[in-house]
Amino acid sequence: MRFLYGDTEPFPPQYDFLAALEAFMTNASRAVQLDAEVRGLREAAAAVEAKRAKSVEALAAFHQTRMRSLAQALPIDAEEPSRDYVRRLSELAASIVDTVNAASAQASELARQQLNAEVDRRRGEIRASVAAFLRVLRLPASSTHSSMRLHEGHNDLSATIVGDDGIAIAFALTTRDHPSWQVPRKVSDFAQGFDLPISVRKGWFSKGVQAGLAHIDDYVIGGFEIAGDAAEFHLRKKAGEKDTLVIDVKRGEGGKLSAEVHHPGDPEAEGHAGTLDADALGHLERLWEGLGAAAEDVSGHRERVLSVTMNGEDVVEHDHVGAFVEAVIRQIAPTVIEIAKRSSSTAELALKAESEKGRREELYVRKADLLKHLEPLAAAERAIFTPLALVPAATPSSAALPPPVASTAPVASAAPAAPTEPRQQSGPDDGAWDVDVADST
């Protein structure tokens, strides 16, 4: 399937961007709404707590004043009954203050627990909403970090997409459409004739070890990390064994490779590998390229969202949801605006899908339908979506969205907007993502 602009010019992203945009508007607006609810809950809770604290402080001040007055009113030569009266009255008043303080602390703790439960529930929904649009929306990436770990005979693959604004999104990948990755892989699957001077032998008549060549074509790949100009390979002799070799490879200026070999679990062999000559580095480069290409084939098949961060901080845990959605909008807005320019109707966004047989089908979405998702939002939250330029400029009466609907009570979440794609609901938030998403290529 080939995608075109409405004027039949090639559409560079080459996927159904309009369906992804619908999913984004449905779920991003919900995430922004939930994020606003979290702020509202916290502000309301803070106001209640401040009022409670003020009441307790007022009682303490009143108690201290009355106790001073009572003590001052007691004559110096007062008899024991009068002194006993003052003492017992002071003790009773102090016990009342202590009871009020304990009740206030208990109420504060209960309020914190209720607040945390409400916040965690909304955070779970936010993660599910964000995962739903990340399933289909292809954000531009400045780099991709691919990794794999062999665990109990299964290859667990993941990819981290790093983009602008400090955004990094990590996905667990599915191997459902890649049978070769459903079993342990060997070095020979990606590079053959692989000899490296990394074997170590203990001397018969002398202490220490000696380096020698090792043929590692049949070594099993226990894992790898590939990110930019660095790669790390974990190798083992058999799938069920532990890694016996870890090779760190870096690409320096002019593309020159350097490598370090480590022997985990064998301290005597550590640091005794032979010098890696040009042939050895060439083998490693072929392994790097082969694994990188294979990982790239799987990278589009997303199974779960593992993390979404901005500048190293979780966007939900650190309350960066609004900033994250704004950053995503900055990245997709130029595409939305370009589609609008090439669409025949100012009220629609249109693309065309062309089959291999040359048949064309029009794909479109009404701007008004996209804007409906913003109706529950307050003005400040709606403004986040302004760069998408979805409000028709031709009609003065439509220069602004309709007023927002009545706000949801702070302690109750509004019903989720109907998603374009099914959303997975998450349980109570524990600071981790691991949100299931359907497969996307």
PELINPE-V692421 format. One record per residue. SS is DSSP state (@ for helix, = for strand, . for the rest). PSI is psi in whole degrees, 0 to 359 (* if undefined). Layout:
# PELINPE-V692421
SS_PSI / SS_PSI
This chain:
# PELINPE-V692421
._133 / =_137 / =_140 / =_157 / =_171 / ._335 / ._16 / ._5 / ._149 / =_138 / ._109 / ._318 / ._335 / ._52 / ._171 / ._82 / @_327 / @_321 / @_320 / @_323 / @_319 / @_315 / @_321 / @_310 / @_319 / @_310 / @_325 / @_320 / @_321 / @_318 / @_318 / @_320 / @_315 / @_322 / @_320 / @_322 / @_321 / @_315 / @_318 / @_318 / @_316 / @_319 / @_317 / @_318 / @_320 / @_322 / @_317 / @_317 / @_320 / @_319 / @_319 / @_315 / @_320 / @_321 / @_317 / @_318 / @_321 / @_319 / @_316 / @_317 / @_317 / @_317 / @_313 / @_319 / @_314 / @_323 / @_323 / @_318 / @_318 / @_318 / @_321 / @_330 / @_345 / ._120 / ._151 / ._323 / ._25 / ._144 / ._169 / @_319 / @_321 / @_319 / @_320 / @_322 / @_311 / @_317 / @_313 / @_324 / @_320 / @_317 / @_319 / @_316 / @_319 / @_322 / @_324 / @_316 / @_317 / @_319 / @_317 / @_318 / @_317 / @_318 / @_321 / @_317 / @_321 / @_317 / @_321 / @_318 / @_317 / @_319 / @_321 / @_318 / @_316 / @_319 / @_313 / @_320 / @_316 / @_318 / @_315 / @_320 / @_317 / @_322 / @_322 / @_318 / @_322 / @_313 / @_319 / @_320 / @_316 / @_317 / @_325 / @_319 / @_335 / @_339 / ._321 / ._341 / ._123 / ._103 / ._144 / ._141 / ._133 / ._335 / =_160 / =_132 / =_115 / =_142 / =_158 / =_144 / =_133 / =_117 / =_115 / ._45 / ._0 / =_141 / =_113 / =_108 / =_147 / =_159 / =_136 / =_121 / =_121 / =_125 / ._200 / @_168 / @_23 / @_17 / =_135 / =_125 / =_122 / =_132 / =_140 / =_137 / =_150 / ._142 / ._16 / ._320 / ._11 / ._80 / @_329 / @_334 / @_1 / @_358 / ._161 / ._141 / ._149 / =_161 / @_321 / @_343 / @_341 / ._337 / ._133 / ._166 / ._43 / ._99 / =_129 / =_142 / =_65 / =_359 / =_143 / =_138 / =_135 / =_136 / ._150 / ._320 / ._2 / ._155 / ._162 / ._185 / =_161 / =_145 / =_148 / =_171 / =_144 / =_133 / =_114 / ._18 / ._321 / ._3 / ._143 / =_140 / =_110 / =_345 / =_167 / =_158 / =_126 / =_117 / =_111 / ._238 / ._24 / =_146 / =_153 / =_128 / =_132 / =_122 / =_149 / =_157 / ._324 / ._154 / ._323 / ._0 / ._174 / ._162 / ._135 / ._344 / =_137 / =_122 / =_118 / =_125 / =_137 / =_147 / =_118 / ._203 / @_139 / @_14 / @_10 / ._132 / =_146 / =_154 / =_151 / =_139 / =_133 / =_149 / ._84 / ._137 / ._0 / ._80 / ._333 / ._326 / ._340 / ._127 / ._6 / ._14 / ._150 / ._171 / ._132 / ._110 / ._186 / @_321 / @_316 / @_317 / @_327 / @_319 / @_314 / @_324 / @_321 / @_321 / @_317 / @_310 / @_318 / @_315 / @_321 / @_316 / @_319 / @_319 / @_324 / @_324 / @_329 / @_343 / ._335 / ._351 / ._88 / =_129 / =_317 / =_148 / =_121 / =_325 / =_151 / =_115 / =_156 / =_122 / ._39 / ._1 / =_138 / =_129 / ._333 / ._311 / ._327 / ._19 / ._45 / ._21 / @_312 / @_315 / @_323 / @_313 / @_319 / @_317 / @_318 / @_318 / @_320 / @_327 / @_326 / @_343 / @_316 / @_323 / @_317 / @_315 / @_320 / @_321 / @_318 / @_319 / @_326 / ._5 / ._145 / ._335 / ._135 / ._346 / ._359 / =_160 / =_127 / =_141 / =_172 / =_142 / =_127 / =_125 / ._171 / ._337 / ._3 / ._4 / ._136 / =_142 / =_136 / =_133 / =_132 / =_160 / =_137 / =_134 / @_324 / @_325 / @_325 / @_321 / @_335 / @_330 / @_343 / @_352 / ._323 / ._352 / ._149 / ._168 / @_318 / @_321 / @_324 / @_324 / @_335 / @_327 / @_0 / @_319 / @_345 / @_347 / ._47 / ._343 / ._121 / ._132 / ._346 / ._331 / ._113 / @_323 / @_343 / @_19 / ._344 / ._156 / ._159 / ._157 / ._152 / ._154 / ._167 / ._138 / ._152 / ._145 / ._142 / ._330 / ._2 / ._135 / ._138 / ._156 / ._139 / ._142 / ._146 / ._119 / ._153 / ._322 / ._151 / ._138 / ._141 / ._133 / ._140 / ._155 / ._194 / ._139 / ._132 / ._19 / ._1 / ._150 / ._267 / ._48 / =_126 / =_139 / ._152 / ._161 / ._140 / ._136 / ._*
